[in-house]
């Protein structure tokens, strides 16, 4: 049996450090991929999302590996690094997820304004019971993110986050950034739904005036189908412009993620 070459000995000696660095890399990547819009949808089985995180490790380890710390001797320090990396990944994934939910939130508001709140569908993100329109626009969000390439921005931010959030560093401002992302997402949703809110106000004011002129007619019962038809027609008319506004706003908000710039 021949002697082991020095190069092979050096490789064997470096395996524990490489394994620890790969584990650290997977903690951040895997946690984020579970939540990233387009890649980490709730409808995708968790094992497939984890498999995507595992697949990213060998691709990025040669690039990011030199910036990762070696395996610490203390078990407590190693556990701290692992927990911190999982939190960073969940933080970045949550920020991206909240930003991408604007279109689905707009669907919830629009459904309320045009009288489509009765038919409900189960939704893991918007709650146990979501309107059909909100659910449909939520599914459209996934299609748009994947088809327009928007998914690459949060994924690139995740890779570049090691420059602004080094492993083991403090995680400050997480709560403020999540609150800001939620506020920005709600702002986009309300801007998208604003025409329907205005139309609903004008429609109900008109129905109120008609009911005063003809109090014997159950005007609101008669007007319910008209409200749904008019609202659906308005939605079909404005949907291309809504998608364009949503895409522009989402791209700008994605670029505000840690490491995106």
PyMOL commands that set and color helices and strands:
alter all, ss='L'
color gray80, all
select helices_A, chain A and resi 6-33+46-67+75-100+102-114+132-148+151-164+174-213+219-254
alter helices_A, ss='H'
color red, helices_A
select strands_A, chain A and resi 120-123+127-131
alter strands_A, ss='S'
color yellow, strands_A
deselect
rebuild
show_as cartoon
